[in-house]
Amino acid sequence: MSRQPTNTLFHDKTLTTAIRAFTFPAGLSERQGKVLQWIDTLKSGTLDQVKETSLHGSFLADIFQAILGYRSVIQGSGQAWD
């Protein structure tokens, strides 16, 4: 017996509209390559031999900036904050 959820988080029409308008970001294969480098480094055991604090800069730059697209205040985003 199939049971439908009584309280959905998003309305079906809203989800359908969002999915139809979705496009993958530019440079997706490059971003995936960065993730795969971190995965390979983790699997090889290299990360076990390095102090966590020495990886902070690389991790932040790769994951948050290169992959997720975050920009620092210095780099700017071209958008004004209100």
C-alpha positions in Angstrom: 0.0 0.0 0.0 1.5 3.3 -1.1 1.1 6.2 1.3 1.5 9.8 0.2 3.2 12.2 2.6 0.7 14.6 4.2 3.1 17.5 4.8 5.6 17.9 1.9 8.4 20.4 2.2 8.0 21.8 -1.3 4.9 22.2 -3.5 5.0 20.0 -6.6 4.6 22.9 -8.9 7.5 24.8 -7.3 9.8 21.8 -7.6 8.8 21.2 -11.2 9.5 24.8 -12.1 12.8 24.8 -10.4 13.9 21.5 -12.0 13.0 22.7 -15.5 15.0 26.0 -15.0 18.0 24.2 -13.5 21.3 24.3 -15.4 24.6 22.8 -14.3 27.3 25.4 -13.5 30.1 26.2 -15.9 33.3 24.3 -15.4 31.6 21.3 -13.9 34.2 18.8 -15.1 37.0 21.0 -13.6 35.1 21.1 -10.3 34.6 17.4 -10.3 38.4 17.0 -11.0 39.2 18.9 -7.8 36.8 16.7 -5.8 38.4 13.6 -7.3 41.9 14.8 -6.3 40.8 15.1 -2.7 39.2 11.7 -2.8 42.4 10.1 -4.3 44.5 11.9 -1.7 42.2 10.6 1.1 42.2 7.0 -0.3 46.0 7.0 -0.7 46.5 7.7 3.0 48.3 10.9 2.4 45.9 12.9 4.5 46.6 10.6 7.5 50.2 11.8 7.4 49.5 15.5 7.3 48.4 17.9 10.1 44.9 19.0 9.6 45.7 22.7 10.1 48.3 22.6 7.2 45.4 21.6 4.9 43.0 24.4 5.8 44.1 26.8 3.1 44.1 24.3 0.3 40.8 22.8 1.5 39.1 26.2 1.7 40.4 27.3 -1.7 39.5 24.1 -3.5 36.2 23.2 -1.9 34.6 26.6 -1.1 36.1 28.8 -3.8 36.9 26.6 -6.8 34.1 24.0 -6.4 31.3 25.9 -4.7 32.1 29.3 -6.1 32.3 31.3 -2.9 34.2 34.6 -3.1 36.0 36.4 -0.3 35.3 40.1 0.4 38.7 40.9 -1.2 37.9 39.0 -4.4 34.4 40.5 -4.5 31.4 39.1 -6.3 30.3 42.1 -8.3 27.2 42.3 -6.2 26.4 44.9 -3.5 25.4 43.7 -0.1 22.4 45.3 1.4 
